[in-house]
Amino acid sequence: MERFERTKRLMDLTKVKPGKKICLKDLETGWAQNEEAKMLGKSKLKERANKLLEKNRVDLAEAQELLYADDRYAILIILQGMDAAGKDGTIKHVMSGVNPQGCRVTSFKQPSATELDHDFMWRQVIALPEKGMIGIFNRSYYEEVLVVKVHQNLLDNQKLPSRNYGEEFWAARYQDISNYECYLVRNGTLILKFFLHISKEEQKKRFLERLNNSDKHWKFSASDLKERDYWDEYTKAYEDMLTNTSTKWAPWHIIPADYKWVARSLVGDIITSSIYSLKLKYPEVDEQKRKAIEAAKKQLESE
């Protein structure tokens, strides 16, 4: 009951209601999300968040075993956000307790020639998790209404029948994505979508940390700074995406991400509670199998 009430509050805080127009500049990226958080204070809130994250690691491991045994649902977790928003770190810390055999992370980079010869969601479709499994998309088919909307020349590589990339084109893509997600949900996939909302100032800070730490130089790319020049364009593309693709069956959660401990605790609790809400159960053992179990037990005990 306590978990349900807490998670309901978190979901009410982060969930994008279908049809609601999103303006990201009006949404907090820090730790003080509401009056309750402000009254608690940053230090106490961080302590609680870290305890919650640790508890969810344990609970998620148990939920994953139940998910596998039940074998009726698949879990698809989608993470989107600006560069340096913390997608990799969120995956690492939230999912550190799960069994690697039941979880697969897929990161999507620039599409290959083969992928470009298929429809725009093909490469994600073939990476979808099967029943009993957790699949995590680090970026996803949503890049097709983000990066290619900001850089529309990339659409030419997709060899589309029409090169009219006006409002109707993007409306159709939003509809295609939402319709496909509805299809997945109807067939037993729980879709959890998280937008890690980071401020431009925090992104700058994280870029500088990478540049000032030789151990993190490998994470830096010159393209990161180039894309930063399009911050306003990406913000608008994200707002359009969140507004048009948050649905009753697959809503978006906007996660404040300037403080990593905030983002990780929120994402972890929503994932864990959402899996438990499926009311999963272990398969029932029939009479024949019970007799076989008893026979095996007696055989081992008699050795």
C-alpha positions in Angstrom: 0.0 0.0 0.0 2.8 2.3 0.9 4.6 1.6 -2.4 1.3 2.2 -4.3 0.7 5.6 -2.7 4.3 6.7 -3.1 4.5 5.7 -6.8 1.1 7.2 -7.6 2.5 10.5 -6.3 5.6 10.1 -8.4 3.7 9.2 -11.5 1.3 12.1 -11.0 4.3 14.3 -10.8 6.1 13.1 -13.9 3.5 11.7 -16.2 2.5 13.6 -19.4 -1.3 13.6 -19.7 -2.4 12.6 -23.2 -3.1 15.7 -25.2 -1.4 18.1 -22.8 0.8 20.6 -24.6 4.3 20.5 -23.1 6.5 23.6 -22.5 9.8 22.3 -21.1 11.0 25.7 -19.9 8.1 25.6 -17.4 9.3 22.3 -15.9 11.8 22.0 -13.1 15.1 20.1 -13.9 16.4 20.2 -10.3 15.5 18.4 -7.0 12.8 20.8 -5.6 9.9 19.4 -7.6 7.1 20.3 -5.1 6.5 21.8 -1.7 7.0 18.5 0.0 10.5 18.2 -1.4 11.3 21.8 -0.5 10.2 21.3 3.1 12.2 18.1 3.4 15.4 19.8 2.1 18.0 18.6 -0.4 20.2 16.6 2.0 17.3 14.7 3.5 15.7 14.2 0.1 18.9 12.8 -1.3 19.2 10.4 1.6 15.7 9.1 1.0 16.2 8.9 -2.7 19.3 6.7 -2.4 17.6 4.4 0.1 14.6 4.1 -2.3 17.0 3.3 -5.2 18.7 0.6 -3.2 15.3 -1.0 -2.2 14.1 -0.9 -5.8 17.3 -2.7 -6.9 16.3 -5.6 -4.6 12.6 -5.4 -5.5 13.3 -5.2 -9.2 15.4 -8.4 -9.1 12.5 -10.2 -7.5 10.0 -8.7 -10.0 12.2 -9.8 -12.9 12.2 -13.4 -11.8 8.4 -13.3 -11.5 8.1 -11.7 -14.9 10.2 -14.5 -16.4 8.2 -17.2 -14.6 4.8 -15.7 -15.5 5.8 -15.4 -19.2 2.9 -13.3 -20.3 4.4 -9.8 -20.5 7.5 -8.1 -21.9 8.8 -4.9 -20.6 10.1 -2.2 -22.9 11.9 0.8 -21.3 12.7 3.7 -23.5 15.1 6.4 -22.5 15.4 9.7 -24.4 17.2 12.9 -23.5 19.7 15.5 -24.6 23.4 14.6 -24.8 24.8 14.0 -21.2 21.3 13.7 -19.7 22.4 10.5 -17.9 20.8 7.7 -19.9 23.8 5.4 -19.6 24.2 6.1 -15.9 20.5 5.6 -15.2 20.6 2.2 -16.9 23.7 1.2 -15.0 22.5 2.2 -11.5 18.8 1.3 -11.8 19.3 -2.1 -13.5 22.4 -3.2 -11.6 20.5 -5.9 -9.6 18.8 -7.7 -12.4 19.8 -10.9 -14.0 21.7 -10.1 -17.3 20.1 -13.2 -18.9 16.7 -11.6 -18.6 17.6 -8.0 -19.7 19.0 -6.6 -22.9 20.1 -3.0 -23.5 20.1 -1.8 -27.1 21.7 1.6 -28.1 20.8 3.1 -31.4 23.4 5.1 -33.3 23.5 6.3 -36.9 21.5 3.9 -39.0 23.3 1.6 -41.4 22.6 1.3 -45.1 20.6 -1.9 -44.5 18.5 -0.2 -41.8 17.8 2.7 -44.1 16.4 0.3 -46.7 13.7 -0.6 -44.2 10.9 1.4 -42.6 11.9 3.9 -39.9 11.0 1.6 -37.0 12.4 -1.6 -38.4 15.7 -1.7 -36.5 13.9 -1.2 -33.2 11.2 -3.8 -33.9 13.8 -6.5 -34.4 15.3 -5.6 -31.0 12.0 -5.8 -29.0 12.0 -7.9 -25.9 10.2 -11.3 -25.9 7.7 -12.3 -23.2 9.4 -12.7 -19.8 12.2 -10.3 -20.7 13.1 -6.6 -20.1 14.3 -4.6 -23.0 15.9 -1.2 -22.7 16.3 1.2 -25.6 19.0 3.8 -25.1 17.5 6.2 -27.7 14.8 4.6 -30.0 12.5 5.2 -32.9 11.8 8.5 -31.3 15.0 9.8 -32.9 13.0 9.7 -36.1 10.9 12.7 -34.8 13.9 14.3 -33.0 17.3 14.3 -34.7 15.8 13.9 -38.2 13.3 16.7 -37.5 16.1 19.0 -36.5 18.2 17.9 -39.4 15.7 17.1 -42.1 18.3 16.5 -44.7 18.8 13.1 -43.1 15.3 12.1 -44.3 16.7 12.0 -47.9 18.7 9.0 -46.9 15.5 7.1 -46.1 14.5 7.1 -49.8 10.9 8.0 -49.0 8.2 8.2 -51.8 7.6 11.9 -50.9 10.0 14.6 -49.9 7.4 16.9 -48.5 8.4 17.1 -44.8 5.6 19.4 -43.6 3.3 19.2 -40.6 1.3 16.4 -42.1 4.4 14.3 -42.4 5.3 14.6 -38.7 1.7 14.2 -37.6 1.7 10.9 -39.5 5.0 9.7 -37.8 3.6 10.5 -34.4 0.4 8.6 -35.3 2.4 5.6 -36.6 4.5 5.4 -33.4 1.5 5.7 -31.1 -0.5 3.1 -33.1 2.4 0.7 -33.1 2.8 1.1 -29.3 -0.9 0.4 -28.9 -0.4 -2.8 -30.8 2.5 -3.8 -28.6 0.6 -3.1 -25.4 -2.4 -5.1 -26.6 -0.1 -8.0 -27.2 1.5 -8.0 -23.7 4.3 -5.4 -23.8 4.4 -2.9 -21.0 6.0 0.3 -22.4 7.7 2.7 -20.0 9.0 5.9 -21.6 11.3 8.3 -19.8 12.5 11.7 -21.0 15.5 12.8 -18.9 15.0 16.5 -18.6 18.4 18.3 -18.2 19.1 22.0 -18.3 21.5 23.6 -20.7 23.6 24.8 -17.8 23.9 21.3 -16.4 24.8 19.9 -19.8 27.7 22.4 -20.1 28.9 21.4 -16.6 28.9 17.7 -17.6 30.7 18.3 -20.9 33.4 20.2 -19.0 33.7 17.4 -16.5 34.4 15.1 -19.4 36.9 17.4 -21.0 38.7 18.0 -17.6 38.9 14.2 -16.8 41.2 12.2 -19.1 39.4 9.0 -18.1 36.2 10.4 -19.6 37.7 11.8 -22.9 36.5 8.7 -24.7 32.9 9.8 -24.0 33.4 13.2 -25.7 32.7 13.8 -29.4 33.0 17.0 -31.3 29.5 16.4 -32.6 28.2 16.9 -29.0 29.1 20.5 -29.1 27.8 20.8 -32.7 24.4 19.5 -31.6 24.4 21.8 -28.5 24.1 24.7 -31.0 20.7 23.3 -31.9 19.4 23.3 -28.3 16.3 25.4 -29.0 15.4 23.3 -32.1 15.8 20.1 -30.1 13.8 21.5 -27.2 10.9 22.3 -29.7 11.2 18.8 -31.2 11.0 17.2 -27.7 8.0 19.3 -26.8 6.2 18.2 -30.0 7.1 14.6 -29.3 6.0 14.6 -25.7 2.7 16.4 -26.6 1.9 14.1 -29.5 3.0 10.7 -28.4 2.1 10.5 -24.7 -0.9 8.2 -24.7 -3.1 6.4 -22.2 -1.4 3.1 -23.1 2.2 4.4 -23.3 2.6 7.7 -21.4 5.8 9.7 -21.2 7.4 10.5 -17.9 9.4 13.7 -17.7 12.2 13.0 -15.2 14.2 16.0 -13.8 17.8 15.0 -14.5 20.1 17.8 -13.3 20.7 15.7 -10.1 21.5 12.1 -11.0 20.2 10.7 -7.7 16.8 12.3 -8.4 16.5 10.8 -11.9 17.7 7.3 -10.9 15.4 7.0 -7.9 12.3 8.2 -9.8 13.0 5.9 -12.8 13.8 2.9 -10.6 10.6 3.3 -8.5 8.3 3.7 -11.6 9.8 0.7 -13.3 9.6 -1.6 -10.3 6.1 -0.5 -9.3 4.8 -0.8 -12.8 6.0 -4.4 -13.1 4.4 -5.3 -9.8 1.2 -3.7 -10.9 0.8 -6.4 -13.6 -0.2 -8.8 -10.8 2.3 -11.5 -12.0 2.2 -14.9 -10.5 4.3 -18.1 -10.6 2.8 -20.9 -12.8 0.7 -23.4 -10.9 2.1 -26.9 -10.7 -0.3 -29.7 -11.7 -0.8 -32.9 -9.8 1.4 -35.0 -12.1 4.3 -32.6 -11.6 3.8 -32.5 -7.9 4.1 -36.2 -7.7 7.3 -36.0 -9.8 8.7 -33.5 -7.4 7.9 -35.6 -4.4 9.5 -38.6 -6.1 12.6 -36.7 -6.9 12.8 -35.3 -3.3 12.5 -38.8 -1.8 15.2 -40.2 -4.2 17.7 -37.5 -3.3 17.0 -37.8 0.5 17.5 -41.6 0.3 21.0 -41.3 -1.2 
